Amino acid sequence: MTNEDQFQLATYKKMPIAAERGEGVWIYTSDGDKYLDLYGGHAVAGTGHCHPHVVNAINKQASELLFYSNLVYSSARARAAEKLVSIAPRPLTKTFFCNSGTEANENAMRMARMATGREKIITFSGGFHGRTADAISATFLGKYRELGKPNVPGHLEAEFGNVESVRALADDTVAAIMLEPIQSMAGVRMAQPEFYAALRTLCDERGIVLIYDEVQTGVGRTGEWFFAGSEAGGGVVPDVVTVAKSLGSGVPVGACLVTDAIASHIKENDLGTTFGGGMLAMAAVTATLEAIEQDGMLENVRCIEAYLRERLQEVEQVVAVHGLGFLLGIEFKENAAAIHKRLLERRIITGTSSDPKVLRLLPPLCLTEKHIDEFVLATDFHG
Ligand SMILES: Cc1ncc(COP(=O)(O)O)c(C=O)c1O
C-alpha cells in the first residue's frame, strides 16, 4: 500500500500509475514510464500539461501576490475577467469567479432563482452537474443523485433531446433549465441543433433562464471557445454559461458567464466565495486563454478531430464516434473498460463513461496526428 492509500479516503478507483511530471500530451510516472494522456488529467489539461506560457504566468504571479479576496481590486482579476468575457458569445458580458464546476453551477442556479423569483430547476436524465447539494440534486445520472440525499427540493427531470418532455414541466414555477449541452459522463451524448433552439424559444416564451453547464465543453474543447453560440448548437446563446475544468490549466477555478439582464438582478453580497478571483487562479486563466489563442488550438482541435474520425473508420470494432472536437465518445462493440485497460497497458490514458460501450477521450487541445496514429495502432485493431 502506498502512503496515499494509507492516509487518504479511498474515494477513487485509481489507475496503477503515479504521475510525477507532465509535458504537453505526456505524463511521466515515478517508474520512469511515459504515458500519452488522452484523458487530459480529467479534462483539465486543455493547454496540455505544464504549458510554458501558463507556468511562467503562475510563477510570476506567485512571486508578486498569491492571493487577496474580492474586497480589493486587482489587475490580475481585471485582465482575466476581460479576457474571459472577450471570448464569450454575446450577450454574455459579465463573469463571476469561483473555484470549481459544482460551485459555478450552484451559483448559476441561485442567480436564476434571484432573477425570476421562482424556485424549480429542470435538468436532464444523463446530465452531471457536480457533487454539492444543489448540483447533485440536479444530476439525474446513475447513483449520483442518491449520494446527495436528502436532495434539494424542486428539481425536475426531463429527457435529453426531447423538447416535449421539457415543455410538459416548464410552467411558471420554473426558474431555470440547465443542461450539459453535450452529456459527457452519460457517454458523450449530443442533441440536434433544433433541440437547443427549441429550449431557447421555450425559455424566452415562459420567462425561464437557460443555463449551459460548459464545465467540460467550454474553453475550446469542442473546437470553438464555447458550445454556446456554435453551429452544432443551432447558434443558441443561453443566459448563463458555467465553466471550470480546463479554465486554469490545473489551477482550481470556475466561473459563471451571464448576460446584462441576469447581472441586473445580482446585488452586493448575493454571491460570494473567499478564494474565487484569487490572483494565482486569475493569472492562470488569462495565460490559459492566451495560450489557446497563440498556439491556434481551436483550429487544431477541429483539424485533428476530423483526422481521428477518418482513422477510426478503418477500425472494425468501432460502432460510432459521438461528440464534438476533443470531447469524444468512441462506441465499441465490446466493453470499453477492457479497451481502457488494454490501452493503459500500452501506456495510453483514456476515460470510460456510464455507458459501458463508450470510451471517452478528453485530450489536451494540442494533440497531433502523430498521437492519433499511436492511439489507433495501440488499440491493436489491425490484428
Ligand atoms: C459537466 C460537469 N459539470 C460539473 C462538474 C463538477 O465540476 P467539479 O468537479 O469541478 O466540481 C463536472 C465534473 O466532472 C462536469 O463534468
Ligand as a Chemical Component Dictionary entry (heavy atoms), coordinates in Angstrom:
data_LIG
# 
_chem_comp.id                   LIG 
_chem_comp.type                 NON-POLYMER 
_chem_comp.pdbx_formal_charge   0 
_chem_comp.three_letter_code    LIG 
# 
loop_
_chem_comp_atom.comp_id 
_chem_comp_atom.atom_id 
_chem_comp_atom.alt_atom_id 
_chem_comp_atom.type_symbol 
_chem_comp_atom.charge 
_chem_comp_atom.model_Cartn_x 
_chem_comp_atom.model_Cartn_y 
_chem_comp_atom.model_Cartn_z 
_chem_comp_atom.pdbx_ordinal 
LIG C1 C1 C 0 -20.390 18.738 -16.806 1  
LIG C2 C2 C 0 -19.844 18.862 -15.430 2  
LIG N1 N1 N 0 -20.389 19.753 -14.593 3  
LIG C3 C3 C 0 -19.926 19.913 -13.346 4  
LIG C4 C4 C 0 -18.878 19.173 -12.865 5  
LIG C5 C5 C 0 -18.370 19.378 -11.473 6  
LIG O1 O1 O 0 -17.143 20.024 -11.527 7  
LIG P1 P1 P 0 -16.158 19.983 -10.268 8  
LIG O2 O2 O 0 -15.690 18.581 -10.132 9  
LIG O3 O3 O 0 -15.056 20.952 -10.643 10 
LIG O4 O4 O 0 -16.950 20.436 -9.103  11 
LIG C6 C6 C 0 -18.269 18.222 -13.703 12 
LIG C7 C7 C 0 -17.160 17.392 -13.208 13 
LIG O5 O5 O 0 -16.829 16.368 -13.725 14 
LIG C8 C8 C 0 -18.770 18.068 -15.015 15 
LIG O6 O6 O 0 -18.232 17.175 -15.850 16 
# 
loop_
_chem_comp_bond.comp_id 
_chem_comp_bond.atom_id_1 
_chem_comp_bond.atom_id_2 
_chem_comp_bond.value_order 
_chem_comp_bond.pdbx_ordinal 
LIG C1 C2 SING 1  
LIG C2 N1 SING 2  
LIG C2 C8 DOUB 3  
LIG N1 C3 DOUB 4  
LIG C3 C4 SING 5  
LIG C4 C5 SING 6  
LIG C4 C6 DOUB 7  
LIG C5 O1 SING 8  
LIG O1 P1 SING 9  
LIG P1 O2 DOUB 10 
LIG P1 O3 SING 11 
LIG P1 O4 SING 12 
LIG C6 C7 SING 13 
LIG C6 C8 SING 14 
LIG C7 O5 DOUB 15 
LIG C8 O6 SING 16 
# 
